[in-house]
Amino acid sequence: MKDIVKAPVIHDDAINEPAWKINSVAKCIRVLKCFTDVSPEWSLTQLAQKLSMPKSTLLNMLKTLEMFELIVRSPVNNTYHLGIELLEMGYSVRSSLPILQYAIPLLEELQEKTGKIIYFTIPKNGKILYLESIYPGKRNIHYSVTGKTLPMHCTGCGKAIMSHLRQEEIDTIINHYGLSRFTPTTITDYHQLMEELRITRERGYAIDLSEESFGVKCVAVPILASNRVLGSISVSGSKMNMPDEILPKYAELLSVVAILMSAKADLFPECSLLPRDY
């Protein structure tokens, strides 16, 4: 009798892996994505635990990233943080986005008409990504939000986008990220959020009542194409200088710009709408 050769066991995740995927590159990207505004520094041990990677493999990876100045190691405490090479690459990304060349003059005109902060966002992986922000001459925010991501449920821009998603898309996003509380006015109840999105959809614009940042109020409208939500734009200011009666007027101004931007749908970057696990 011939020996029976057992077929190798193939796990489901291996079946779903594309044949062209280079695992070493994927692992490097996973390392880089660990560094966020919330967790800007990591030790070797912390990273190894988070990524479930052998320290020796991870150390070689970090040294390689360090060689190309994508990662920097602190000689004081041996922790790692992102290198400024990524800042240079970020500038290249921003300057290569054709929608910004078209949008910025429109956003600047909005800023002049309102005197407030103007934000331009797109949906990315179940969150909103800030592509541009136009500030008044005297800024009350001392950093740029360009490149920042936030959950959809707690911002005007996010709720404007969310209000035009299919129910299954909304549920997928909520199931993945939850409804975290940022301030006392953050909507963290599912049914309350659904009602808020219904009102937003009928009204045509979303309102953020200090739901992500204390003392901030904003009005936002979606940028819609025939087959998808392209993004959103908002007017943002303090609660004191954003009275309720001015919000419909700001929404009207935003809607005019949103229509102009929707005509340039082909200039918007392609991003995954729903959350992705890499």
Order of alpha helices (4+ residues) and beta strands (2+ residues): alpha-alpha-alpha-alpha-beta-beta-alpha-alpha-beta-beta-beta-alpha-alpha-alpha-beta-beta-beta-alpha
